[in-house]
Amino acid sequence: MSVVKINAIEVPEGRGAELETRFRARAGEVEKMPGFESFELLRPTEGETRYFVYTRWESEEAFLAWVSSDAFTRGHSGARAAAAESGDHPGGHTEGHPGGESVGHAGGHTGGHPGSGESSASVGTGSALLGFEVVMQVTKSE
């Protein structure tokens, strides 16, 4: 049964485009991972201020393999360095997911600083990982 990881990323007003650009710059890494099923970056609307990073994996083990992979580390190294230099890591927050995943916050997934090394500061100011098992799925029939 598939598992879903949703990373809710707090992004200050006016910085959403930068976050989206950073995710695009890293596109392609997560799709190569065994057990990866899908990824979506969801832009907030209708009063919501957080971006949501939705990933679907064939198992919890596949997700954990991603967050401990070299590709994950490379994708987040620029953001970690920038965040450390700027002190922009509230609440012990760490980067993450395909476009920005990391394990933190009581064993959960945190994230939101997708970095390709080009920026001098983190985009996200906080995040929380939500995890689910897929119980039911309905797709459009052809």
C-alpha positions as CSV (number, residue, x, y, z in Angstrom):
1,M,0.0,0.0,0.0
2,S,1.3,3.4,-0.9
3,V,2.3,6.1,1.6
4,V,1.9,9.8,1.1
5,K,4.1,12.5,2.6
6,I,2.8,16.1,2.6
7,N,5.2,18.8,3.6
8,A,3.4,22.0,4.6
9,I,5.8,24.9,4.1
10,E,5.5,28.4,5.5
11,V,6.6,30.9,2.9
12,P,6.7,34.6,3.6
13,E,4.5,36.8,1.4
14,G,6.3,37.6,-1.9
15,R,8.7,34.6,-1.7
16,G,6.5,32.0,-3.3
17,A,7.9,32.4,-6.8
18,E,11.4,31.9,-5.5
19,L,10.4,28.7,-3.8
20,E,8.8,27.4,-7.0
21,T,12.0,28.3,-9.0
22,R,14.1,26.3,-6.5
23,F,11.8,23.3,-6.8
24,R,12.0,23.5,-10.7
25,A,15.8,23.7,-10.5
26,R,15.9,20.4,-8.7
27,A,13.3,18.6,-10.8
28,G,14.4,15.1,-11.9
29,E,16.2,13.9,-8.8
30,V,13.3,12.3,-6.9
31,E,11.8,10.6,-9.9
32,K,14.9,8.4,-10.2
33,M,14.4,6.9,-6.7
34,P,13.2,3.4,-6.3
35,G,9.7,3.4,-4.9
36,F,8.9,6.9,-5.9
37,E,5.3,7.2,-7.3
38,S,4.5,10.9,-7.7
39,F,5.2,14.5,-6.7
40,E,3.1,17.7,-6.7
41,L,4.0,21.2,-5.5
42,L,0.7,22.9,-4.5
43,R,0.5,26.7,-4.5
44,P,-1.7,28.2,-1.7
45,T,-5.0,29.8,-2.6
46,E,-8.3,30.8,-0.9
47,G,-6.8,32.1,2.4
48,E,-4.1,29.3,2.9
49,T,-0.6,30.7,3.2
50,R,1.4,27.4,3.1
51,Y,2.7,25.6,0.1
52,F,2.1,21.8,0.2
53,V,4.7,19.4,-1.2
54,Y,2.8,16.1,-1.9
55,T,4.8,12.9,-2.6
56,R,3.6,9.4,-2.9
57,W,5.8,6.4,-2.3
58,E,5.3,2.6,-2.6
59,S,6.4,2.2,1.1
60,E,7.8,4.1,4.1
61,E,11.1,2.4,3.4
62,A,11.3,4.0,-0.1
63,F,10.6,7.4,1.4
64,L,13.3,6.9,4.1
65,A,15.7,5.8,1.4
66,W,15.1,9.1,-0.4
67,V,15.8,11.3,2.6
68,S,19.0,9.4,3.3
69,S,20.2,9.4,-0.3
70,D,23.1,11.4,-1.8
71,A,20.7,13.0,-4.3
72,F,18.6,14.4,-1.4
73,T,21.7,15.6,0.4
74,R,23.0,17.4,-2.8
75,G,19.6,19.0,-3.4
76,H,19.5,20.5,0.1
77,S,23.1,21.3,0.8
78,G,22.9,24.9,-0.5
79,A,19.8,25.7,1.5
80,R,21.3,24.2,4.7
81,A,24.4,26.2,4.4
82,A,22.5,29.4,3.7
83,A,20.1,28.7,6.6
84,A,23.0,28.1,9.0
85,E,24.7,31.3,8.0
86,S,21.6,33.4,8.3
87,G,20.2,31.7,11.4
88,D,16.9,31.2,9.5
89,H,15.9,27.9,11.0
90,P,13.2,28.5,13.5
91,G,12.2,25.8,15.9
92,G,15.0,23.4,14.9
93,H,13.6,23.2,11.4
94,T,15.5,21.3,8.8
95,E,15.2,21.3,5.1
96,G,13.4,18.9,2.9
97,H,11.5,17.1,0.3
98,P,11.5,16.2,-3.4
99,G,11.9,19.3,-3.6
100,G,12.7,19.3,0.0
101,E,12.5,16.5,2.6
102,S,14.3,15.9,5.8
103,V,13.7,13.9,8.9
104,G,13.3,16.0,12.0
105,H,10.7,17.3,14.5
106,A,10.2,14.2,16.6
107,G,11.0,11.8,13.8
108,G,8.8,13.5,11.3
109,H,9.5,15.1,8.0
110,T,10.2,18.8,7.8
111,G,11.3,21.0,4.9
112,G,10.9,23.8,2.6
113,H,14.2,25.1,1.7
114,P,14.8,23.6,-1.7
115,G,18.2,24.9,-2.6
116,S,20.3,24.6,-5.5
117,G,23.0,26.7,-3.9
118,E,22.2,29.9,-5.7
119,S,20.5,31.7,-2.9
120,S,21.9,33.3,0.2
121,A,18.9,32.6,2.4
122,S,16.2,30.1,3.0
123,V,12.8,30.6,1.5
124,G,10.7,28.7,3.9
125,T,10.3,29.9,7.5
126,G,8.9,26.6,8.9
127,S,7.2,23.4,7.9
128,A,5.5,20.3,9.2
129,L,5.4,16.7,7.8
130,L,2.1,15.0,7.5
131,G,2.1,11.2,6.7
132,F,-0.7,9.0,5.5
133,E,-1.4,5.6,4.1
134,V,-3.5,5.4,1.0
135,V,-6.8,3.6,1.9
136,M,-8.7,4.5,-1.3
137,Q,-7.9,6.1,-4.6
138,V,-10.3,7.1,-7.4
139,T,-8.8,8.1,-10.8
140,K,-10.5,9.2,-14.0
141,S,-11.3,6.3,-16.2
142,E,-10.2,6.3,-19.8
